[in-house]
Each structure stands twice: as C-alpha cells, then as structure tokens.
Amino acid sequence: LAASIFHDGVLSIPDVKRVIAEAGVELRSSTGPKMVEDTSVFTVVTEVKLKNGVLPAGGDLEELVKKYARVGEVLLADNEVLDAGKTTLKRLIDRYRCQVQLGHLEVGDATAWLNAGATQVVVAADNLQALSELPRDRLVCELTAHFADGKWTAFGAPICDSIKAVSAVAGTVLVRFAHNTHDFEECCRIARTAASVDVKLIVSGCIQRAQDVAAIDGLGVTSLLDDEVLATVGLCGAVSAPLHSDRVDGMWPTVVCDETGKALGLAYSSQRSLQHAIEHGVGAYESRNRGLWVKGLTSGNTQELLAVRVDCDRDAIQFRVRSQGPFCHRNIDGCFNPSSGLRALEQTVRSRIESAPQGSYTAKLLTKEGLLSAKLVEEAQELADAKDPQHVAEEAADLLYFAMVRMQQAGVGIEDVERVLDKRALKVTRRPGSAKVALPGDKVKLVRKRITDVKQRRCAVSEKAMDAAREILAQVQAGGEEALVRIATKLGDIQEGQPVVLDRDAMKAAWESLAEADRAVLERSAARIKRFAQAQKAGLEKMSIPIEVGKAGHDVKSVEIAGCYAPGGRYPLPSTVLMTAVPAKVAGCKDVWVATPHPSPLMLGAAFIAGADHVLAVGGAQAIAALAYGAGPVPAVDVIVGPGNQYVTAAKQLVSGLVKIDMLAGPSELLVLADPKQSPSLVAADLLAQAEHDVQAAPILVTFGDKADCETFVAAVEDQLEQQLCALPTEDVARVAVRDNGQVFFCATEDEAVQVTDLFAPEHLEVLVKEGSDRVANKLQHYGGLFVGELCAEVLGDYAAGPNHTLPTGGTARSVGGLSVFTFLRVRTWMQSRPEMRAGDGHMVSDAAALADLEGLKAHAASARLRLPQSNGHAFSPEARA
C-alpha cells in the first residue's frame, strides 16, 4: 500500500510510515536482506559524456564538473580518449571526486587512473577479469539490461545471475536499462540480489520523475543522473527527492560547515534556495524574514558552496562551504564556539604573517634564509626522539606550528593538505616505504671486484623461453594470420575484433592527438637520429677499380622490408620506435613495419614521425613470427631489429637463419670508468639511470688510482646512490638492480682500468676522467656506445643525440656493433667486362683456372679457360680429359 501511494506521487515513504505509526500499526520487519542500513547516506552519480576530453556540444567542462561534484561523484565517460583528453581528465579527477569510464582498459592503465585519483573505474563485463587483481571496491562493472521474453537479461544471462557472476571481482555494479522502464518490482529484485552478494548498485534508465530517485534511494541504490534525467528531473530535483520535513513550512534544517567539516551554524533550505545554491555555487538559504538569502551579499562575508550532502534520515542537509569572513553575526567564525586546534592555529599563523611586526619571531622565520627550514628539521628530530606520550604531543605541536608557517607562506591551507591525503588514500599502489636517510644495515653497497673476477659473458636465453618461442613460431608459420590473431588475443596484445595492423592514417590521427610539446620533442629527436644516420650512410659509398677484363666494385643498397620491434611493457619506448624506424627509412627501405603490443597514441605518433609504413599491434614471439614468416597482411621481412623480452630474443635467435637480425639483446649495462676526482653525485645519477631499466640491469663502476682515494670516492658514490634512490619514483626496480648487480672494480693504474673495461665489453661506457679523458678513450677497444666527458651522459644517447641506443650486451660488443643505418644496407659486389679488354692480358683468368684445377673443380677451370684467346672454343684441354 505504501509503495502504491508513493508511486502515485501522493505521499513520500517517510510520511506514509509516520501516518501508519501514528495509527498504532506495528510494522513487520523484513525477513530478506536490508536494503538501507541505518547509517546509509543518500548518493547520486552524475554522468558527463565526453569525446577526447571535450563536451560534444561544447561548453565549459570544468564548470560543469565542478557543479555536479557539489552533489556527489561525477562519472567521466569517454571511450575515445587520447593523450590530450587524458590530460584534461587527470586534471578533473585531481580536483573532484570522479569515476572514469574509458572503454577497454589494461590493468596498468586502470591502476594509473586509480592512482591519479579516480574513485572507481567503470568497465564492461568482458573487461572485468583482466582487472581482477585490482581492489574490488574500486571496480564498477557495467551491465546493460535488455527486456525480452518477459525478463531482463544482461551479458547473456538473467540480470540477477549476471550480478552474482561479477560480484567476486567488482564491488559495484552499474545497471543500465536499455529501454526506459518503470519496473519497480525488477529494481527491488536486483537490489536484493546485489545486497545478498555485498555489491553496491547504481541504476540508469529507470528514472523519469523525482519520485523515482526517492524510490531508488529507498532500496539502498544509487541513481545515475544522465543527460535525460538532468533535463527532466534536474540536479536539484534529484538531490531533494528523498528529503522530507516535519516543519509546517516544509523547510529542511541545513548544517553549515567549513572546509574541514566543522559546524559553523544552522540555517534552513527550501527547494528554491537549494536550487540557487547548487546552480551558482554559493551559500544560499531560506530565511523566514528575508526569503531567499544569499550569504554575504550585503556584508561581504560570502560563501563558496563546496558540497551538499543529505543526512541518513533524509530530513536534514549539510552544506560544506569556504567562507570569506565570519559566519556568525557576532563577527566570529561559528555560532557554536570559536575555532580551536589546527583550524585556530591556521588562523593565528595567517594573521601573524599578514601583520608580523618587524623583528618578531614570525618575521624572522619568514625573512631569515634557512631559519624556517632548520626549525622544521630540528622539531622533526625532536619528535622522533620523544619517548613518553606527553613529550610526543608537545613536540608534535611544535612541528605542526612550523609546518603551518611553511604552509601559510606558500598559500596552502588545511583543506589543501586534506585533499592531498584523500587523493593518496585512493592510490592502489603504495610507495616502498623507504627513508631518504639510510636505515641501519639498509644502505646499498656495490660489490667489490678485481680484474680476475671478469668472466666471459654472453646473452643466454633460457630453455623455457626458447621452447615457448619455438612453439609460437611453429603455430604462426603453419596457421598464418588466423594463428597470429588467436595467439595475440589470448596473450592480451589485442582484444577480440581489434585490428592487428594499423596504417599511416591511424598513426597520423594519433600524432595529431598528442600535445604540441610532445610532438615537438619527437620531431626534434627524430631529426637528430635522421641526421646522424644520413651522415653514416654517406660514409659508405659505392666504388670500383680496374681489373684485367674490365672493372670490379661494389654498390650499397638497402633491404626492401624492415621489421622494427619496440617494447610495450613496463615503460613503452617511443625512443626505440625512432631509433629503429628512422635509420631504416634513411637506408632506403621501401616498407617499414613497427611491431609493438597495444600501441598507445605516443607510440603510434612516434611511428608516424619516424616514417613507418605500418604498425603491427602485436608483441612477443608472435610478432617476430609474423615478421619472419609473414601472416596475412604482414609480409615476410628481410631484417628484424629492436630489443625485447626474453621471448622476443629467443624468437629472434630461432629465425636468424631465415632473416637478418641486429643482435640478441640481454639486460642493459652501464660501465662508468671514473677517477676519484669525479663528482660522486654525477656518477651515482648515471648508474641509477641505467638501474631503473630493469631489476637485471648491471650498473658497474671502475675506478683507479690511490687506494685510499678510491675507497673514499666509492663510499661517497654509495652515499649518493642511497640518497638518490630514496627520492626516486622507480626505487623499487633500481634498488634491486644496484643491490643484486651493482659492482665496483678497484684498479691500481689507468691501464688496468682500461683492461678491465675491455674484458667487460659493456653495452654503454662512460669515461669520466678529470684529466686525460681523450687519452683514456683512445685506449679502449670494446664497447657498444662510448660517452666521453661530463656532458655526454649515457641518457643523451638513449634519447637525444642521434647515435643509436640499440647496442650489444653481455660482452658481445667484442664482436658486433650497435644498430645503425648499416644494419639495413647490403654491400653488393660486381664485375663488368669491356669489349676492348683481352682475357689474356695478365694472369687473372689463367690463375682462376689453375686454382680450380688445384681444387679438383674441372668445370670451374673449363669455364675460365674458355675466356682465354688460346682456347679456340674448347672448354677442356686433352690433359684435362685425361
């Protein structure tokens, strides 16, 4: 009966309950799961549909999200987002509580959005399992409900069964009814199902009136406010729908709080004042004397409305505001009592800063260089050393005072700090928890080595990787495109139905979506690589020399089709796209393919500016197989280059007899040859730049000279390694690499240091010697890339200078060089006779025949003799026949 009355719009549920209670009727308790807990709060989610970070119909996106965020969370739905749009979305989720729905997401992308501050990510059911390692409460599974044959279904099953199926992974389910419905009975059923499996429920497509929002709230379910609902019900209509009042005038008590949630006073709201407050973002209330009252219009003590919340009994509102001046008419902050605690401290410090007398302690803190910094460090140490509770409280108060001075000096308030804390609480990956000052026994140490410890090294590929690569190669060779797509889909390179090959138009679209600054960096880097490759190519010219029958020589020609692999794992590398594809185009390759799994717009943009003709959106051994054997639209290439994981390396090794490869790349290496006069911080920074690549990366230091000086120098380098590691976002990788693979060689002389370095034959070699760097560099024989002098950091070779960063590892620099334009070129020799020349002039032809006779190859000899004038057309002499 209550539901019927409610649906007819006559009375609200609370009013019906009150009438029934006044009549003395005892209400039976529900035997099923409770829909609304006693402490439940009313929530709505407002949807904003975007196209690459822009409102399709135009308008100020920031202001719209700001308004919607006043009443609850905002769902930013953008299935076409590219890099420029991502920047916009990240700015919004940093400022407001937002969910994001961005189409299919890999676990790394979803983690990044959650770490950036998104409260939840909304994904389709077919994308859910791939994100199962993320926290359940941060995942929203979207189910679209269709009505057919008298029942609602989603994802191929009854809607309630689908909710149960996804409940293990997703803590919230968004049900979008495909056809607008008023099926309140079905809403009750799915609400009970969601409650039974501990799933929060959001619904859309069943709201046509404000009463529907209230009915949905009565089930403990959140309403999704889309464009249609906002047009018919309105934002204020949705928020006020479940509210009721026991006052004759129907107004709602409104508790006004500051930014931190502390109550300032009590006011009243009506439908009119609430509408004005939400729409304009101000403190607007209903006054019994003045009607609509906008705070501060006459006094100047205005309020910015930050948030509106409805209480658990749906009979009161909370306004959270930022005030410009006191709230109370007595000219104090709040009507209940003056501010205290941190809020009072903030006000005191702010007033002192604004009017600090010259020579006062506050003035000294603000003007005397280093004083405030020293006090912060001093008080933090005293807090760390405090023992009993009272002492800890006192030292914490001292530290908070000086911290507040620093905050106010920078224009930062308590609200700003709380916002940062709230955003950090949303991160799903945590900082490693290390200290910038080394803990006892925790400091990194480079393993001490001698020249006799240098062993022969080669880039070995594990048998497991070889077996896996061998199986994938066989499947693609036999099954072609069908096998490639099947394997790539299974291993997560592509989603079912996604294209395997992307053309220049797709690359161009990605390029145009990049930020102007990103495009400029890629353009400049590509230009430097191109310039260096062109200079290399110019150093290899065609040539010819005269020979007895005419002339002989060589020409230089590129291979026709090149395959360039670029990793797409922990850190996708657009620089590798440039380093491989640009030299291929400079060499003259007619068809350049870049292979990289699930390429981002940045990777596609790099391929575009590098001049690549196609992108194969596949990685791993399956990409190498497609390039080596061909698969559908992918041709069999002539050369495969570029670094990859162990499966890529294994596959390259297995196809190397069929197609040319550049090298077999192993873990990255940097050897710094430095004397004790070098800057420890510079050496440490360069070693860490290599260490953050991978936990298997090898950072090596070789130093020489007086033993005591070397020990002091290495100790200083280790101190710097520890300090810099603690501030490094990639510390979790770099610390392991330094701990497990970091080495230092102590050498008595410069020549011994050179000998150690040549035995190691490192991928990257830096020479940092204060006096005589050129002399030392000229002695060195074996390395992949050489960087001489303090300004030639190895990182410049990785990105900006022009020489290639794909270099031999594992000691193979003793026999091969790095990737270059020469990798894509062939030196083809030729000979050409001239009619005026005589084969009998000189001994070349007769010598060829004689050598063939010596080897017992009589047809070879005969072929030569036929060119001699005295042969008279006979290929074999009588002696040869005998």
N, C-alpha and C positions, 0 to 999 in steps of 0.2 A: 504494500500500500504506500509506504514511504517513497519507494522508488518511483511508483506511478505518479504520485503527486509531484515529486521532484522533476520528473521528465516532462510533465505538463507545464513546468515553469511556475507553479503557483507558490510553492514554499521551498526553502533550502532544507537540506538534510538536518542541519543543527536545529532549525526552527521546528521541524517535524518531531525530532527527538525530544525537544523541550515540551511541546504540547502533549506528547504521549506520557512523558514523565509526570507532568502536572496532573494528568488524569489518573495517576496512580497505577499505570500499567507497567508490569515488570517485563523488561526486555530480555529475551533468551539470549545467552551468549553463543557465539558462533562455534561450531564444532570443527570447522575447517581451519586452514591457516589464516592468521590475522592479516588483513590487508594493510592496515595502517598501524604502526606502533604508536604508543602513547607519546613518544618524543619525535615523531616524524615531522619533517618540515616540508612546506609546500615548495615545489621547484618546477620551473619550466625551462626548456631549452629552445632558444630562438635560432632558426636556420638562416644562414646567409649563403646564397649560391653565387659562386664566382667563376670567372674564366681567366685563368692565369693571373690570379690576384687582383682582378678588376671586376667591378659590378657590371654585368652585361648591359644594363640600362643606363649606366653612368651614375654619377653622384659621388659624394664624399664617403668613402668606405670607412675611414677612421671614425667619423662622427656617428655613422650608423651603428658600428660595432660598440662604440662607447655607450650609446643609448641602450642598446639591447643588453649590454653587460650590467646595466643598473638593476635588472630584474632577475638575472640568472646567468647561466652559462650560454655561450654562443657556439653554434656548430658551423664551422667554416667548411663548406663543401665545394671542392674544386678538383674535378677529375682531369683537368687539362693544365695543371700547374707545371711551369718550367722554372728555370733558375730565378728569373726576375720576379715571378709570382711568389716563389718560396721566400724571397727576402721580405716581401710585404707581409706574408702570413706569419713569419717568425717575429716580425715587429709587433704584430697584433697579439700573438699569444704571449709575448713577453709582458704586455701591458694589461691584458684582460684574461679572464678565465674562459678558455676556448677549447672545444673539441675540434678535431680535424678529420675530414673525410676526403682522401686524395686518391681514390682508386686503389689499384693493387699495390701493396707495399711489401718490400722485403723486410726481414727482421731488423736489419741495420738501419733502414730508413725509418721504420716505426720507432725504434729506440731513439734515434736522433730527434724525432719530433717530440717524443715524451720528455726527453732530456731538455729540449728547448723550452718546455713549459706547457705543452698541451696537456689538458687534464685527462683526455682519453683519445684514442684513435678509433674511428668507425670504419669497419671493413666488412666486405661481403662474406658470406658463409664459406665460399670456396677459397678464400684467402686466409681463413682463420687458423687452420692447422699449422701453416708456415710460421705463425707468430706465437705458437703455444708456449715458448719459453719466457714470454713477457708476463708481467703480473696480471692476474685475471681481472682485478678491479680496474685496470687501465684499458681494457679492450671492450669495445661495443660491437656486437655482431648485428648487422643489418639484415632483416628478413622481410621480403616483400610478400604480402599475403594476397592470394588470389581466391576468389569465390567461384567454385564450380561444383556441380552435382550436390548442392546443398551443404557444402562445407568449405571452410577456409583452409588453404594449404600454403606451404612455403617450402622452397628447396626440395620439392618432390615428395613432401610428406605432410600430414596434418600439422597445422601450425603449432599445436601444443607439443607434438612429438619433436618438431624441429627445435623448439626452445630447449627441451630437455637434452637434445643431441649436442647443442653447442654450449651448454651450461658449464661443462668441465673446463673450458678454455676462456669463455667470455663471462664476465661478471655482470654485464648489462646487455640487454637485447633491445634493439630499435625495431619495432614492427611498423612497417609502412603498409597500410591497407591500400591496395591498388585501386579499389573502387570506393568512393566515399560511402561510408556506412554509418548507420545509427544502431548497429547491432550491439547494444549494451550487454546483452547476455554473453556474446562472444568475448567482449572485453573483460567481463568478470571471469570467464573461463581461463583466458590466457594469463590474467592477473594471478589467479590461484595457482596455475601451473608454474609461473615464474617464482612465486613465493615459495613453492614446495621445493625448488632446486636452488634457492638462495640467489636468484637473479633479479636485478633491478630492471624495471621495464619502462621503456619510452614508447609512446604510440603517436602515429600520424595518420591522417586520412579519415578520422572519425570525429572531427571537431567542426561543428557548424555554428554553434552558439556558445555564449559564455557559460551557460549551464553545463555544457559538455565538459568543459575544463574542470568544473567543480565535481562533476560525476567521476571523471577520471582520477582526480585527486582523492576522492573518497575511496578509491580502490588501492591507494598507495602507489599510483602510477604517475609518471611524469608526462606532460603534454609537450609535443614538438610543435612549435609555432612556426609554420612555414608562411610563404607569401599569401596564400589563400586565407589562412586563419587570421593573419595580421590585417588583411583587407576587410574581413567581415566582423571579427571579434575585436580586434585592436589589441595593442600591447597592454594598455591599462585595463581593458576589459578582461583579458586573460588573467592578469595578476589579481584583480579584485574579485574574480568569480567565486572563489571559495570563502570569501570574507563574510562575516555576519556581525551584527551589533545588537546589544541589548539596550542601547540608548534609544530614547524616543526620536532623536534627530537622525539616528542611523549612522552617526559618525564613528570612525574607528580610532581608538587610542593609538597614538604614534610616539614611540620612544625614540628620541633623537640622540644619537651617539656620535662621538668624534671618530677620527680615522682608525683609532686603536680599539674601538668598541666600547669605550667608557661612556656611560649615560650622561648627557648634558641636561636633559629636561624632558617634559611631557607636553605633547601637542595633540591635535586631532586632525584627521584627514577625512575628506569626502571623495566621492567619485571625481568631482571637478578638480579638487586640489591635487589629488594623486595623478590625474591626467596631466596637469600643468607641470608638476614636479618631474615626472618621468620624461615628458617631452622636451622640457627645457633644461633639465639637469640642475635644478635649483631647489632650495628648501622652501617649498610651498605648502601651506597648511590651511585648514578651515577654521576661521575664528568666529566665535559666537557673536562677537561685536562688530568685526570688520569684514566678515565674509571671507573671500579668498585673500590670504595673507602670504605675501612673498617676503621672506625674512631679509631684512637689510635694505629694502627699497628706500626707506627714509633715514635709517640710522647709519647705513653703510656697512653694517656688520652682516654681510651676505654669507650665504652658504652654497657650496657646490655639492650637489647630490651625487654620492658615490655608489650607493647601493640601497635597494628596497628589499626587505625580507618580511615574510608573513610568519607569525608565530605558530606553534604546534596546534593550538586550539582554534586557529583561524579567526580570532577575534581581536587581534592587535597587529600593528605594523612596527617594524624598526626601520628608521632612516639612518644611514651612516653618511655623515657629511664632513666636508672640510670647511672650517669656519674662517672668515676674515673678521676677526674681532670676537668679543664675548657673546655668549648665547643668552645669558640671563639679563633681565632689565636692570639688575643691580650692578651691572658692569663687571661681572665675574664670568669665568668660563662656563660654569654649570650651575643649575638651580639647586643641586643637592649639597655639594660641598666643593671647596676649592680643589684644584688639581693636586695630586701627590705623586710620590715615587718618580718614575722615569719621565712621565709627562711634565711634572713640575720642574724637574731638573732641566729638561729641554727648554722650557720657557725661561728659566733663570739664566741659563747659558746664553740663550738667544738675546735676552735683554742686555746682558753684560757685554756681549760682543758689539751690540749696536751702540752702546754708550759707555765703553770701557774708559775710565779716566786714565790720562797719560801717566805712566809709571806704575799702574796697578798690575797685579799678578796676571790678570786676564790679558791685559795689553802686552805684557812681556811674552806670554805664551804665543800670542799671535804675531809678534813682530821680531822676537829674537830668534834668529835662524838656528834650527836644530833643537831648541828647548822643548817644544811640544813632543817631538819625536823621541827625545831622550826620556821624557817623563812617561810616555807610553810604554817604552821598553822596560824602564825601571819598575813601574807599577805591575806590569805583566809578570816580571820575575818575582816580585814580592808576593803576588797572588800564587804563583807556582810553588813558592817556598812556605806559604802559610800552612799551619798544622791544625789548630782547633777551629770549630765552626765559627766562633765569633771573629777570629782573626781572618778567616777566609771571607766572611761577609764584609768586613771593613776594607780589606784590600780590593775586593771586587767592586765596592762602592767607589774607591779611589780610581780604579781603572775605568769604570763607567763614566766618571766625571771627565777624565781627559779624553776618552773616546767621544763623548758628547761634544766637547770643544772642537775636536777634529771634524766631526760630522757637521756641526753648525758652520764651521769655517768653510766647508765645501758645499754648503747649502743642502745638506742631507738631513732628513728628519727621521723620527722613529718609524713613521709609516713606510718610508723607503726601505729601511732595514727589514721591516716585517715582510714587505713584498718580496725582497730577495730571499728571505728564509722560506716563504711559502713556495716560491718557484723552485728552490733547491729541494724542497720536500717532494716535488713532483718528479725528480730525476729517478730513472730506473737503473742507471749505472752510477756507482759511487767512486769517489776519489780513493786512491790506495791507502790514505791514512798515514802517510809518512811525514816526517818532520823535516823542515829546511835545515835544522841543525841536526847533525848526525847523532843517533842514539848510540849508547854504548854497545860495541860489537856489531853495529849495523852499517858502518861506513864501507863503501866499496873499496876494493883493493885490486890492483892489476897484478896478475900472476907474474912473478919474476922468472925470466927465461934467459938461457945462454945460447950461443951460436950452435952448440951441439944439439939443442932441442928442436931445431928447424927440421921438420920431416917433409918428405915428398908428399905433396897433396894433389889430389885430382877430384873433380866434381863427380863423386859416385852417386848413382841413382839407386834407390832401394829396390830390391826384388819385388816387393809388394807394389810399388809404383810401376815397375816395368810390366808386371803381369796385368795390372789393371789397364794400363795404356795399350798393351798388346791386344786385349780383348775388345776395347773400344775401337781401335784401328781396324780390326777384322770385321766388326759389325758394320762400320761405315763403309769400308771398302766393298762389302758384299751387298749392303742394303741401300747405299746412296742416300738421297735426300730424306727418304722415309725414316731410315735408321738415325740419321743426324737429328731430325726433329724429335724423334722419340727419346733419344738419349738426352738431348738438350732440355726437353721439358721435364724429364724425370729428375735431372740434376739441378733444376731451378734456373737455368740460363734464360729461358723464355717461359711464358705462360701459354697454355693451350690456345691456339688460334693466332698468336702473335707472329709477325713476320720474322723470318730468320735473316733476311738480307735487307739492308736499308740503302737507299740510293742517295745521290747528291742533293735531291730536293729535301729529303728528311734531314740531312746534315745541315743544309742551309737554314732550314726552319729552326733547328736547334741553335745554330750560330746566331741568328737574329734575336733569339730569346735571351741570350746572355747579356749581362750587364756590360755597359760600354767599357768600363775599366778592365773587365775580364777579357773582352775581345782585344783590347789594346795590348795586354800582356802577351796573349797568344800570338798576335800579329808580329810583335817585336821579336819574340823568341823564335818564331818560325823563320823570320828574315835572317837572324844571325846564323841559324843552322843551315839555311839555304846558301848564304854567302860563303860559309866555310866549306860546304860540300862542293860548291861550284869551283872554289879555289883548288880543292883536292883533285877534282876531275880534270882541271886544266893542267895539272902536273903529270897526267898520264896521256901522252899524245901518240897518235899513230906515227909509224916510222917505216923506212925502207932503206936497204943497202943493195949495191950491185952484186950480182953473182955471175958465174961464168955463162949461164944460159939466159940471163936477163936480170931480174931483181927479186928480192925477198923482203918481207916486212911483217908488220902486224897492224891491225886496227883494233879499236876499242868500241865495243858495242854492249848495250845493256841487255839484261834478260827481259822478256816480254811481260811476264806476270809475276808480281811480288806479293807475298803474304806477310803482313806485319802484325805480330801479336802484342797486345798491350794488356797488362793485368787489370782485373777489375775487383780485386779482393779487399783487403783491409783499407788500403788507400788507392783508389783508382788513379792511374797516372797519365794525365793528358800530355805530360812531357815526353813519355815514351811513344805516344802516338806521333808527336812531332819528330822525335829522334829517329824513328824508323821510316815513316812515310815520306818525309821531306827529302832525305837522301835518295830514296827510290825514285821519286819524281825527277830530281835533278839528274840522276843517272840516265833517265830517258825511258823508264818502264811505262808501257802503254796502259797497263791495268794494275792498279794498286789496291789491294784488299787489306783493310784493318779488321782484325778479329778481336773482339772484347766482349765479355759477358754483360748482359743487361746494361748497355751503354747509357750513361747519363747525358744530359744536354751538353755538359762541359766536354765529355769525351767525343761526342758527335761534332761539336763545334771545332775541337782540335783537329779531327779528321778532315773537316771541311777546309780549314785554312791550310792544312798540310797538302791538300790537293788529292786526297784519297778518292778513288772512284766508287768504291762500295764499302759498306761496313757489314761484317758477319757478326750478328749479335749473339755469339756463342763463344764459350771459353773452354779451357781444359784440353784434354787429349782429343775430344771430339772436334774441336776447332782445327787442331793440327791435322787430324784425319781428313776433314773436308778439304783443307788446303792442299794436302798431299795427293789425294786420290780424285778430288772433285766430287761434288754432291749436288745434283740438281742445277740450280743457277750458279753454284760456286764452281769455277774452273779449277783444274789441277794447276798449281802454280809452279814456277821454276825455282823459287827460293823462298825459304821461310826464316824470318828473323824475329828477334824480340825475346825478352825474358818472361818467365812464368814460374808456376809452382813445380813441384817435383813430377807431377803427372804430365805437364807440358814438356818439361825437359826430357822425360822418358820417351814421350811420343816423338819428339824431335830426333832423339838418338835412333829410334827404330826406323824412321823414314829417311834417315840421312843418306842411304844409298840410292834412294829414288829421287830425292830432291836436295838441292843445296841448302845447307843451314849455316847460320852465322857462327854459333858456338853452343856449348852446353853450359848454361849458367847455373851457378850454385849460390849459396848465401853470400851476401855482399861483404866487402872487405875495405878497410882503410888502414894504411900504414903511414904514420906520421914520423918522419925522420927529423928530429929536432935536437938542437944543442941546449944545454941548461940555461942559456941566456934568453930563451924564448918566453913569451907570456904564457903562464900556466892556464889562465882562463881561456885564451885563444885555442890552445891545444885541446883542452877539455871540451870546449864547444864543438870543435871539429870532430872529435871522437864520438860525441853524443849524436851529432848529425847523422853519423853512419849507424850508430847503435839503435836508433829508433826505427830503422827499417824493419827489423825482424829479430826475434829472440836468438836466431842463429847467426846474426851479423857479427863480424870479427873486428873490433877496434884494437889496433896494435900501435904501440909506441916504441920507437927505437931511439935511444939517446947515447951520447958518447962524451968522453972527457974525464975529468977528475971524479973519482968515485963518490966522494962526499958531496960535490956539487950536483952530481946526477941524482943521488939519493934525496937531497933537499928539493930538487926540481920535481922529481916524480911524486914526492909527498905533497907538494903544492898542487900538482895536477890532480891528484886523488882528492884533495880537499875541494878543488873546484868542481870535479865530477860530482861529488856529493851535493854541494850547494846547488848546482845547476839541475841535477836530477830532481831535487825536491820541488823545484818550480816548473818542471817540465810536464805538460799535459800527457805526453806519451811515456811517462816514467815507468809504467808497468812493463813496457816492452824493453825500453833502453836499459833499465837497471838489470834485467835478466841477461841481456846481451853482454853488458860490461862484466857482470859477476861471473858468467859462465865462459865467456870467450875473450875477455879483455886480457892483454898481455903487455909486458914491457921487457925490452932487451937492453941490458946494460953492456955497452961496448967500451973498450979502453981507448980506441982510436977511431978516427973518421973512416979509415979504410975498412976496419972491422964492421962498422955500422953499414957501410956500402955492401960488404959481403953478405951480412945477414939479410939485408933488404933484397938483394938479387936472389938469394936462396929462397926467400919467401915468394918473390914474383907477385906482388899484390895487384889486386884489381885497380885500386886507387892509391896513389903515392904522393904525399905532400912532403916537400923539402922546406923546412923552416930552420934555417941556419943564419944566425945574425951576420956572420962574415963568411962569404965564400959559397953562397947558395948555388951559383952557376958552376963553380968548380966541382961541388959535390954532385950536382945533377949530371954533369958530363961524364962522371964515372959510372953512373947507374946504367944497367943494361936491360933489366927485365921488369916490366910493369905494363898495366893496361892503359892507364892515363896518368900523366905526370903533372903536378901542380907545384910550381916553384915560386916561393916568396909569400909574404904575409897576406897580400891582397888577392892571391889566387887560391881562394878557398875551394875545396872539392865541390861544395854545393853549387858554385858557379858553373862547373862542368855538368852538374846534374840538370841545370835549367837554362842558363842564360848566355853562355859564352859562344857556343857554336860547335865545338868538338863533341863527339857523341858520348852519351853516358852508358851505352850498352857495351860492356867491357868484359874481358875474360877473367874468370875467377878460379879459385882452387889451384893456383900455381900454373895454370895453362897459359899465362902471359909469357912464359918462356918460349912458346912455340906459335902462338897466334896473336893477332892484333884485335882491336875492338871493331865494332860495327862502323862502317863508313860507306861513302858512295862507291868505293871499290867493291864492296860486297855484292852490289847489283850489276857490276860490269864484268865482261868477259874480254880477255885479250886473245884475239884470233889471229893466228899467223897465216901467211900466204906466200906463194911463189908465182912468178909470171915470167914466161919466156918471151923473147923478142925474135922476130924472123931473122934479123941480121946477125944474131949471135949463133956461134957454132958450138955444138956439144963437145967437140974435140979440143976446144981451146982450154987448156988446163987439164987438171986431173979429177975434177969433181965427179963426172959421170963414171969414169973408169974406176975411181975409188969406191963409188957406191956399188958397182958390180963386183969388185974384188971382195968387199966386206960381206956382201950377200953370199958369195961363194964360200968364204970362211965360215959362215954360219950354216952352210948347207941349204940355203934357201935359193934353189936354182931358178925358180920363176922370177924372184926378185932380181937376180943377176941378169936374166934374159931381158927383163923389162928395161933395165938400164942400158944394156948393150945395144938394143935396137935404136937408141938415140945417137950412137957413135957413127961417124961417117963410114968407117971401115966395115960396118956390119953387113952392108949390102942387102939389108932387109931380112937377114936370118937371125932369129932370136937365140938359137943355140949354136955354139961352136961345136965342131966334131969332138973336141976334147970333153965338152960338157956332156955330149950324148954318151960318150964312153963312160 
